[in-house]
Structures are given as structure tokens and as C-alpha cells.
Amino acid sequence: MFKTRKEFVFIILAGIFITNAITAELIGGKLIQIGPFVMSIGILPWPIVFLTTDLINDYFGKDGVKKLSYITAALIVYSFFILFLALAIPAAKGISPVNDAQFQAVFGQSMWIIVGSIIAFLFSQLVDVHIFSYFKKKTGNKKIWLRATGSTVVSQLFDSFIVLGIAFWLPGKINTETFVSSALTGYTFKLGTAILLTPVIYLGHYWIRNYLKDEK
């Protein structure tokens, strides 16, 4: 089915990357509260996106991440298009277990959220890939933790502020204080989780290297 083991690895990583990115966008309209702080539930799958981004960058280069990011952005647009069609088609009254109001409440995200999500995703991914590549040129194959965490520190700062700024602050859904607080809370969560996932990145490298070592 697959010509090479490396091709198989890319398909697996790309599948994990795309699935988590699209899931994050679809659930991003829900805000949750942790203590006095508010953040989007959409941040939950993002640490997995960071992890696969770094692994893809290491084994397939920044062009691989860029192309996959563009494809994923297009698929996110497609997903929202399908949702709009689903929202426009009325539910069968008295038969459907989910009525139109319930479906609208869950999936009827505003255009602001969609635009903010896509812009934040693409911008943060491009920032991440360039910073990651910079650290890799400086350190070679050493210090995986530095390039993985270093790229996340910068890229996710942009992502956290862009998506909330466009989706909630610009249309007036939240005030400036809540916007800044929520963005910093989400950023802290994503950064902290990325740091905690550092051993998983090393484990991923170990598995991929051993899987590919016998391939000519």
C-alpha cells in the first residue's frame, strides 16, 4: 500500500495533525472557566498538533509542515462549509433527536470565529515552522526540547491572541480585560502542556528512528 516506511510515517502524522486541528476548530466556540480564568475548549487538542508539527518538521522539513498546514486550512474551510449546509437543512420534526435550535447552538459558529480560527492557525503554524527550523540549524539533531518548546513559546502567543481577538473581542462578545485574561490563560495552558509533552516527543523520535533505520 505504501511505497516506503517514511511515507507511512508521514500519513500517520498527517492524519493525527489534521484530525486534531479540525476538531479544535469545531469545538472552539465553547468557553470554559477554570477558577477566575476563561478560555476556549478548543485548546484541548492543540498540544497534539504541536507534537506532530515538530515531528513532521524534523523528518520532512518545513516545506512538509507548510504544505500540510495549507491543506489542513482548506479542510477546515470545507468542514465549516458542510456545517453551513447542515444548518440550512431543517431537522425532521418529531423524528430527529436533535432539533434545529440545539444543532444551531452547538455548530452555528459565527463567521468571526471561523475567520479568526483559520487566520490564527495558519499564522501560528508558519511562525512555528520557521522558529523550529532556526533552532534546528543552530543545534543540529541535538536539543530536541529546545526547538520544540522554543517554537511553541512564540507561535502560540500569536495564536492565542489572534483567535480570541478576531472571534470574540472584535465583534464585542468579550471586553478587553476578559480578552487579555483569556488569551494569557489559554497560552499558559498550551505552553505548559507542550512542556509536559516533551518526553512524548522524545518517544516519538525514538519510535520513528527505529522504524526507519532499516529502510534503504
C-alpha distance (Angstrom), angle and dihedral (degrees) to the residues before:
residue distance angle dihedral
M1 . . .
F2 3.80 . .
K3 3.80 120.3 .
T4 3.80 94.9 -146.8
R5 3.78 139.0 13.9
K6 3.80 89.4 -119.8
E7 3.79 89.6 58.0
F8 3.81 89.5 51.8
V9 3.82 91.0 50.9
F10 3.80 90.8 51.4
I11 3.82 92.2 50.5
I12 3.81 91.4 51.0
L13 3.82 93.9 47.2
A14 3.81 92.1 44.0
G15 3.81 91.2 50.5
I16 3.81 91.9 51.3
F17 3.82 90.7 45.4
I18 3.82 95.5 49.7
T19 3.81 95.5 42.7
N20 3.79 94.3 52.3
A21 3.81 94.2 42.3
I22 3.81 93.6 52.2
T23 3.81 92.6 43.0
A24 3.81 90.0 52.0
E25 3.79 91.2 52.3
L26 3.81 94.0 47.9
I27 3.81 94.8 51.6
G28 3.82 96.3 36.8
G29 3.80 95.6 99.3
K30 3.80 92.6 74.1
L31 3.79 116.7 88.4
I32 3.79 120.0 -156.5
Q33 3.78 131.5 -166.0
I34 3.79 124.9 -131.9
G35 3.78 107.7 -175.1
P36 3.80 106.3 -52.2
F37 3.82 92.2 -19.3
V38 3.80 130.3 93.6
M39 3.81 126.4 -156.1
S40 3.80 140.3 158.3
I41 3.80 117.8 -90.8
G42 3.80 85.6 -138.7
I43 3.78 90.9 82.0
L44 3.82 91.8 73.1
P45 3.85 97.0 84.8
W46 3.82 95.0 39.0
P47 3.82 98.0 87.2
I48 3.82 87.7 63.0
V49 3.81 88.9 51.1
F50 3.84 89.1 53.1
L51 3.79 91.3 49.7
T52 3.81 95.4 50.0
T53 3.82 91.2 42.4
D54 3.81 90.3 57.8
L55 3.80 94.0 45.8
I56 3.81 92.4 48.2
N57 3.81 90.5 48.1
D58 3.80 91.5 51.6
Y59 3.80 96.6 49.3
F60 3.80 103.3 27.2
G61 3.80 103.6 26.2
K62 3.78 132.7 -124.9
D63 3.81 92.0 -64.4
G64 3.80 88.4 61.3
V65 3.81 91.3 52.9
K66 3.81 92.6 45.0
K67 3.80 93.9 51.5
L68 3.79 92.0 45.7
S69 3.82 90.7 48.4
Y70 3.82 91.6 52.9
I71 3.80 90.9 47.8
T72 3.80 91.1 48.4
A73 3.82 91.9 49.2
A74 3.82 89.0 52.6
L75 3.81 90.3 49.1
I76 3.81 90.5 50.0
V77 3.81 89.0 54.1
Y78 3.80 89.2 48.3
S79 3.83 91.0 50.3
F80 3.78 91.8 52.8
F81 3.82 90.1 46.9
I82 3.80 90.2 55.3
L83 3.82 89.3 47.9
F84 3.81 90.9 53.0
L85 3.80 89.5 52.8
A86 3.80 90.8 48.0
L87 3.81 90.2 50.1
A88 3.80 91.6 50.6
I89 3.82 94.1 53.4
P90 3.83 110.4 79.6
A91 3.79 120.7 -125.1
A92 3.79 119.5 -113.1
K93 3.81 103.6 -96.2
G94 3.76 114.2 -123.3
I95 3.81 92.0 4.4
S96 3.80 108.8 60.8
P97 3.84 112.5 81.7
V98 3.82 87.6 -147.5
N99 3.81 116.6 54.2
D100 3.80 126.1 -153.6
A101 3.80 94.8 -98.7
Q102 3.79 92.4 52.9
F103 3.80 92.7 45.8
Q104 3.81 90.4 47.8
A105 3.81 91.6 49.7
V106 3.81 92.0 55.3
F107 3.80 104.1 34.9
G108 3.80 104.0 20.0
Q109 3.78 95.4 100.4
S110 3.78 115.7 170.4
M111 3.78 123.5 -110.6
W112 3.81 87.9 -110.6
I113 3.80 91.0 62.3
I114 3.80 92.6 47.2
V115 3.81 94.3 48.3
G116 3.80 92.4 43.5
S117 3.79 92.4 49.2
I118 3.79 95.2 50.4
I119 3.82 95.3 44.3
A120 3.81 92.4 46.6
F121 3.80 92.1 46.9
L122 3.79 96.0 50.9
F123 3.79 96.0 40.8
S124 3.80 95.0 47.8
Q125 3.81 92.2 45.8
L126 3.80 92.6 52.2
V127 3.81 91.3 47.2
D128 3.81 90.6 47.7
V129 3.79 95.1 50.3
H130 3.81 94.2 50.4
I131 3.81 95.0 46.6
F132 3.81 90.7 45.6
S133 3.82 90.7 51.1
Y134 3.81 91.0 48.0
F135 3.80 92.7 55.0
K136 3.80 91.5 44.7
K137 3.80 91.4 54.4
K138 3.79 89.2 51.6
T139 3.81 97.6 45.5
G140 3.81 104.6 24.5
N141 3.79 112.1 -153.0
K142 3.80 92.1 -22.7
K143 3.81 127.8 94.9
I144 3.78 98.1 30.1
W145 3.81 88.5 172.5
L146 3.82 91.1 59.7
R147 3.77 97.8 55.3
A148 3.81 93.1 38.6
T149 3.81 95.6 50.0
G150 3.80 96.1 32.6
S151 3.79 93.5 56.7
T152 3.81 91.6 46.4
V153 3.82 93.5 50.1
V154 3.80 91.8 61.9
S155 3.81 104.3 29.6
Q156 3.80 96.1 49.7
L157 3.79 92.7 49.3
F158 3.80 87.5 62.0
D159 3.82 92.6 42.0
S160 3.80 94.6 51.3
F161 3.80 94.7 51.2
I162 3.81 97.8 38.5
V163 3.80 98.0 51.9
L164 3.82 95.6 44.9
G165 3.79 92.0 40.2
I166 3.80 94.7 54.5
A167 3.81 98.4 33.1
F168 3.81 101.8 42.6
W169 3.84 113.9 4.0
L170 3.83 101.5 48.1
P171 3.83 94.4 49.5
G172 3.82 89.3 47.6
K173 3.81 97.8 -112.9
I174 3.82 91.7 130.0
N175 3.80 132.0 22.0
T176 3.79 125.1 -117.1
E177 3.80 94.6 -98.4
T178 3.81 92.5 52.7
F179 3.81 90.3 43.7
V180 3.81 94.2 54.9
S181 3.79 93.3 40.8
S182 3.81 93.3 48.3
A183 3.80 93.2 46.2
L184 3.81 92.2 50.2
T185 3.80 91.5 45.9
G186 3.80 92.3 50.8
Y187 3.79 90.9 45.1
T188 3.81 92.2 50.4
F189 3.79 90.9 49.4
K190 3.81 94.0 49.2
L191 3.78 93.4 44.7
G192 3.80 93.1 47.0
T193 3.79 92.0 48.3
A194 3.80 91.3 47.5
I195 3.81 89.5 54.4
L196 3.81 91.4 48.2
L197 3.81 89.2 50.9
T198 3.82 92.6 56.0
P199 3.84 92.1 101.0
V200 3.83 88.4 52.4
I201 3.80 89.5 55.3
Y202 3.80 90.1 53.3
L203 3.79 89.2 47.7
G204 3.80 90.0 51.1
H205 3.79 90.8 51.3
Y206 3.80 90.8 49.0
W207 3.81 92.6 51.5
I208 3.81 95.0 45.4
R209 3.82 94.3 46.6
N210 3.79 91.6 50.4
Y211 3.79 92.2 44.6
L212 3.82 92.7 51.0
K213 3.81 100.3 37.0
D214 3.81 95.6 91.3
E215 3.78 94.7 46.1
K216 3.80 114.3 107.0
